[in-house]
Amino acid sequence: MELSKGSERLAGDHVALDRLLTQLHAALNNGDVDACYASLDLFWAKLAVHIRAEHLHLFPSVLKGVTAAGEDETQSAIERLRADHDFFMHELAKAVETIRMLSNVAEQPVIHQRLDTVRRAISEIKVKLADHNRIEENHVYQLAGIVLNSAEQEELARRINSELEKRPPRFSANVW
């Protein structure tokens, strides 16, 4: 089944976020605290914007369009996705805090240990995110093209695109 334009944009964002996660892993493996922080901060911000687009626009639109027959299953899936989002943001906030603290640390063994802790957390996030994205792309994203008429799909795509363009001011347009 072909995805709606809004769902296509979100699925494309999954690919971009996965690339950022790969860059973050490389920075963690290189042990460069500044590069780790820059990669982690960008990934965290872009994921937050992505999640905001889903929470504010996609999920409510899909839930509004779902018939009573599919409402419980869809509501349950969206509740799980929201719980995953909470997990991602909480774990990434802890990782950001850890790496920020490392900018004031000179002892290499401490830096190595803390980066290893962050690396393990990011690995856990990566695994959970892959499963999470499959659920979104194979269930909720599909529903947007089924339960919304073409005008509703166009409006949803416009709102999602607008949301995904809202970058935090600390990021320049070329970095974002």
Backbone hydrogen bonds, N-H to C=O, Kabsch-Sander energy under -0.5 kcal/mol:
donor,donor_aa,acceptor,acceptor_aa,energy
4,S,141,Y,-0.5
8,E,4,S,-2.8
9,R,5,K,-2.2
10,L,6,G,-2.1
11,A,7,S,-2.7
12,G,8,E,-2.6
13,D,9,R,-1.8
14,H,10,L,-1.6
15,V,11,A,-1.4
16,A,12,G,-2.0
17,L,13,D,-2.8
18,D,14,H,-2.2
19,R,15,V,-1.9
20,L,16,A,-2.0
21,L,17,L,-2.2
22,T,18,D,-1.9
23,Q,19,R,-2.2
24,L,20,L,-2.4
25,H,21,L,-2.3
26,A,22,T,-2.1
27,A,23,Q,-2.3
28,L,24,L,-2.6
29,N,25,H,-2.5
30,N,26,A,-1.8
31,G,27,A,-1.0
32,D,27,A,-1.1
33,V,31,G,-0.9
36,C,32,D,-2.7
37,Y,33,V,-2.7
38,A,34,D,-2.4
39,S,35,A,-2.5
40,L,36,C,-2.9
41,D,37,Y,-3.0
42,L,38,A,-2.0
43,F,39,S,-2.5
44,W,40,L,-2.9
45,A,41,D,-2.4
46,K,42,L,-2.8
47,L,43,F,-2.7
48,A,44,W,-2.2
49,V,45,A,-2.2
50,H,46,K,-2.2
51,I,47,L,-2.9
52,R,48,A,-2.4
53,A,49,V,-2.1
54,E,50,H,-1.9
55,H,51,I,-3.0
56,L,52,R,-2.8
57,H,53,A,-1.8
58,L,53,A,-1.6
59,F,54,E,-2.9
61,S,57,H,-1.7
62,V,58,L,-2.7
63,L,59,F,-2.7
64,K,60,P,-2.3
65,G,61,S,-1.6
66,V,62,V,-1.4
70,G,67,T,-1.1
71,E,67,T,-0.9
72,D,68,A,-0.6
74,T,70,G,-2.2
75,Q,71,E,-3.1
76,S,72,D,-2.5
77,A,73,E,-2.3
78,I,74,T,-2.7
79,E,75,Q,-2.4
80,R,76,S,-2.0
81,L,77,A,-2.4
82,R,78,I,-2.6
83,A,79,E,-2.1
84,D,80,R,-2.5
85,H,81,L,-2.4
86,D,82,R,-2.3
87,F,83,A,-2.3
88,F,84,D,-3.0
89,M,85,H,-2.6
90,H,86,D,-2.5
91,E,87,F,-2.8
92,L,88,F,-2.6
93,A,89,M,-2.1
94,K,90,H,-1.9
95,A,91,E,-2.1
96,V,92,L,-2.7
97,E,93,A,-2.4
98,T,94,K,-2.3
99,I,95,A,-2.5
100,R,96,V,-2.8
101,M,97,E,-2.0
102,L,98,T,-1.2
103,S,99,I,-0.7
103,S,100,R,-1.1
104,N,101,M,-1.6
105,V,102,L,-1.8
108,Q,106,A,-0.5
111,I,107,E,-2.2
112,H,108,Q,-3.1
113,Q,109,P,-2.3
114,R,110,V,-2.6
115,L,111,I,-2.7
116,D,112,H,-2.1
117,T,113,Q,-1.9
118,V,114,R,-2.2
119,R,115,L,-2.8
120,R,116,D,-2.3
121,A,117,T,-2.0
122,I,118,V,-2.9
123,S,119,R,-2.3
124,E,120,R,-2.2
125,I,121,A,-2.4
126,K,122,I,-2.7
127,V,123,S,-2.1
128,K,124,E,-2.4
129,L,125,I,-3.1
130,A,126,K,-1.9
131,D,127,V,-1.7
132,H,128,K,-2.6
133,N,129,L,-3.0
134,R,130,A,-1.7
135,I,131,D,-2.0
136,E,132,H,-2.4
137,E,133,N,-3.1
138,N,134,R,-2.6
139,H,135,I,-1.3
140,V,135,I,-0.9
141,Y,136,E,-3.5
143,L,139,H,-2.1
144,A,140,V,-1.4
145,G,141,Y,-0.7
145,G,142,Q,-0.9
146,I,142,Q,-0.6
146,I,143,L,-1.2
147,V,143,L,-3.2
148,L,144,A,-0.9
153,Q,149,N,-2.6
154,E,150,S,-2.3
155,E,151,A,-2.3
156,L,152,E,-2.6
157,A,153,Q,-2.5
158,R,154,E,-2.3
159,R,155,E,-2.3
160,I,156,L,-2.7
161,N,157,A,-2.8
162,S,158,R,-2.3
163,E,159,R,-2.2
164,L,160,I,-2.7
165,E,161,N,-1.1
166,K,163,E,-1.4
167,R,165,E,-1.5
171,F,168,P,-2.0
176,W,172,S,-2.3
